Amino acid sequence: MSELSPRGPLTAFLLEHVRDRVRALPLGPAPDVADPLGDHDLQLALYLCYELHFRGLPGVDDRWEWDPGLLAWRRELEDAFEAALLERIAWPREVPAAGEMDVALRAILDAAGPEEPSLSRHLERTGTLDQFREFVVHRSAYHLREADPHSFAIPRIDGRPKAALVEIQADEYGGGDPERIHARLFAATARAPVQQLAGTPAVEVVEAVGVAPGDLVLTRSHGVGPMGGTDLDPVLRNLGVTTLVVAGVSVNVAITNLVMDAVNHGYQVVLPRDAVCGVPADYADAVIDNTLALLATVTTTDEIAAAWAGPGNGTRGGGEP
């Protein structure tokens, strides 16, 4: 653990004792810090305590994971952090019912007001390159944990919630492809020699695709679907669009996200199955038949072209799509 250095009395106490053999832990220092949410010493101490439940710490006996003394001291750190967090946000004192949880979470965001922009929006519009690099470094470490703690909940739930969580976790872990694990994607972004910055060639539409005079080009700095982190929704509404014909790649991620986002925003969605693809092909077909067909009208490009060519279809020029 020579690469870890204490950030204050809390991490100094923790690192001093867990480097040694498992034994009765003496009374640890109280987390009396001015800002538990931003105190690096407290946050690193919590991170290291939690890491004992995941990949462990180099040179540390695994038996420290369930040491009663260490768990009791960790609870003190958690109590200080949680109290500061609840004081900062407008969290209801009574836990909302399961069916009202989404409304309660949205209320917290609304209470912050427009003067509190999201982190992603700040990075998209005004963030610097150094801030973006720091973000992907922290995000990579966060994603090492993001999926794993949620997996602890799988044996505690049943039925539809369990099935939904397992599906989400499968995506977090790359859908079976280790190179698609989210933490690795952020780590690769941090190492990438090309930075996708606004106004640079790295974010221009590639020449092979080209941009026609009537095309609209929207910038997306984050998210995994065309509606995430873009102005697509307001642009479509200004144009009076109510129905979307979705095409492109891939059914694995972007197409599925777009269909769900569009339906959530109130659009009718038409999906020509021969204008989308995914891998493996039988998996893409299964997603279309068993998931997307519940949300969109699944058809073919020939059927769409015939509908556009027919009379009274509302397209421009009396039938020109």
N, C-alpha and C positions, 0 to 999 in steps of 0.2 A: 504493500500500500504506500510505497514511497512517493507515488505520483499524487497522492492526496495530501493537501495541506490544510490545517485548521483555519477556519475563518473567524474564530472567536472562542469563547469559553465552552460553548455547547459542543461544537465539533471537536475541540481539543479533548474534552472529557470522553466523548464517544470513541474517538480514534485511539486514545491511550488505553482504554480498557478492552475493546474488542480485539486489539492486536494480541492480547494475552490469552491464556487459557480460560475456559468458561468457569466462572466462579461467582460467588455472591457479589452483585454489583453494589458499590457504595451509593449513597444518596447523591444524585446528580444535581448540577446547578439548575436553578429555576429559570424558565424562559422569560425573564423580565427584560423585554426589549421594547423600544419605543414604537416600532412598526413591525408587527409580526408578519404582515403581508410582504414586506420588502426587505426584511432582515436576512442577509445572505447566510449568516451563521445558523439561524433557526431553520431556514429552508433546506440548507445542505444537510443538517443533522437529520431532518425528517426524511430527506431523499435517501440517505445512507441506511437509516433504519428500515425503510421500506425495501431497499434493495436486498436486504437479507432474506426477504420472502420471494425474491425473483431469481436473479442469477448469482446472488451472493457477492461477497467482497473478496478480492484476492488476499490470501494469507489469513483469512478469518474463519474460525471454526464454525461450521454450519449450525452447530447446536445453539449459537447465540440467537438464532431466529426466534425461538420460543422461550427465551430466558425470561422468567417472570419479572425480574428487576428491570430489565431493559424495556419490556413491554409497558411497565408502569410509568417509566420515565418518558417513553415515547408518547403515552397518553397525555402527559402534561404539555408536551410540545403541541400535540394535536388540539388540545383544549384552547391553548393560547391562539393558535392559528385560526381555528373555527370561530372563536368569539370575535376576533377582529374582522373576519370575513362577514359574519352576520351583522355586525355593526355597520359595515360599509354598504351593504346592499339592502334593498327593501324586501327582505325575505319574511314571509308570514310566520308567525310564531307557532301556528299549528300546521302540521304536515298536511298538504292538500290530498284529497282523494286521488286515486290513480287516474281516473278519468279527467281530472282537472289539473294534472301536473303540467301539461304543456301551456295552459293558460297562465299558471303561476310563474313559470319560467319567462314567458313573454312579458309579464308584468314587471319583472326585474329589469329587463332590457328597456322597457318603456320608461321606467322611473329614472334611468340614467339620463334621458333627454338627448336631444340632437347635438348638444355640446360635447358629448362623449362618443366620438366616432369609434367604430370597431377597429381592431388591430389590422385586419385585412384591408379595410378601406384606407387606413392611414398609409400602409405600405404601398397600396396601389397608386395613390394620388400624390403623396408628399414624402414617402419614405426614402431614405438614402440607401446607397449600396451597402454601406457598413451596417445599417440597421437590418436590411434584408438578410445579409449574411449571418448576423447574430440570431435572427429569427429562425433560419433553417437549422442552425446548430442546436438551439434549444428545442426546436420542434422535433428534430431527429431523436433526441433523448426522451422527449415526451412520448413519442410514438412507440418507443420501446416498452413503455408502460401502458399506453392508452388501451391496447387490446388485452393485455394480460390481466389487469385487475377486473375487467368486465367478465373475463372467463370464470372468475371465482363465483360469479352470480349464477352461472348456468345450473349447478345442482340445487340452487335455492328457489328456482321458479319452475313452472310446468306449463304444458299446453302451448297456446299460441305465443305467449311471451318468450318461452324457451326457444321455440322454432325460429322466431324473428331474430333473437339475439345470436343464435348460432349462425344464421345467414349473414348478419352484420360482421361477426367475428371472422368468418371465412374470407370476407372481402378485406378486412384489416390485415389478415395474414397472407394476402396476395393471391387468394383463390387457388392455392396449391403451387404457385410459382414463387420460389423464395426471392427472386429478383424483384417481385412486385410488392413485397412487404412494405408497408407505408414508411416505416423508419428508414429503410434502405433508400427509398425514393428521395426523402429529404436529405439524407447523407450524400447521395449522388449529386443533388442540386448544389450542395455546399462545395463540392469538389469540382463542379463543372467549370471548364475554362471559359465557356461562353455564358455571359450573364444576360438574361432576357430583360433588358431595360428599354423603356419607352423611347422611341426615336432612334433606335439603333437597328442595323440590318438584321440582328438576331430575331426581331419580332415582326419583320415584314412578311407578307404573304409570298410564298416561294413562287418563282417564275413559272414552274410547271403547272401551277394551279391557275394563276392569273386572276385579274380583277376586271370584270366587265363594267362598262359605263353605268349600268343600272344596279350594280352590286352594292350592298351595304357591308362595310367592314367594321366589326366591333372588337375592341380589345378585351381580353380576359386574362387577368393577372393571377387568378387563383380559382379553385373549384375544379370539378371534374365533369361539368356539363355546360352547354352553351348559355344557360341562364344564370349560372353561378358566377358572380363577380363581373357581370356585364350589364349593359343598358338594353339588352334585348327586349325585355318585357315592356318598358315604356316606349321603345321605338315601335314595337308591334301595335301597341294600343293607339299611338298617335296616327298610325296608318289605318286604323280601323280593322285590323286583322283579328278574326275570332277563331279561325281554323288553321292548324299547322300541319303541313305534310313533312314528315320527318324522314330524312335519308342520311346515309353516311356510315361512319364507323365510330365506335364499334358497339354491338349489342352488349358486350361484356361490361362496359362502363358508361360511355357518353350517351348513347342512344337511350338506354334505360333511364339514366338520370334526366335526360331532356323530356321524355314522355311523362315521367312522374312530376317534374317541375311544372311542365305546361298544364297538366291537368290540375295541379294544385293552384295554379294561377287562373283557372277558369277557362282555358282554351279547349276546343275540340281538337283531337289529334287523329291524324290519318297516317298509318304506317304501311308503306309498300314493302312487303317482305323481301322482294327481289332488289330493293335499293338500299338494303342494310346488310351487314354481315358481322360475324363474331367468330371466335375460336373457342373450342372446336365447333364445327358447323352444327352438329347435332345438339350441342348445348345451346347455341344461339336459337335454333328452332324451338327448343323446349322453353326458353325464356319468352319467346314471342307467343307461343301457344298457351302457356300456362300463367304468364304474368302480364305481359304487355297487351294481350288480347282482352284482358279485363278492363283496360284503361283506354285503349285506342281502337279505331276501326282498322283492322288488318286487311290489306288488299294487295293489289299488284300495280306496277307502273302502267301496264296496258289498260287496266280498268280506270286508273286516274286520268290517263290521256284521253280515253273515250268520254269520260265525264266532262273534262275540260272542253272537248270539241263539240259537245252537245249544245243545243239551244238553251238560252235562259240560264246559263251557269254563272253569270255575274262576272266573268273574266273580262279583261280588257280587250277592246277591239272586236267585240262580238264573237268571242270564242278563242282569242289568242291567250294562252296561259301566261 
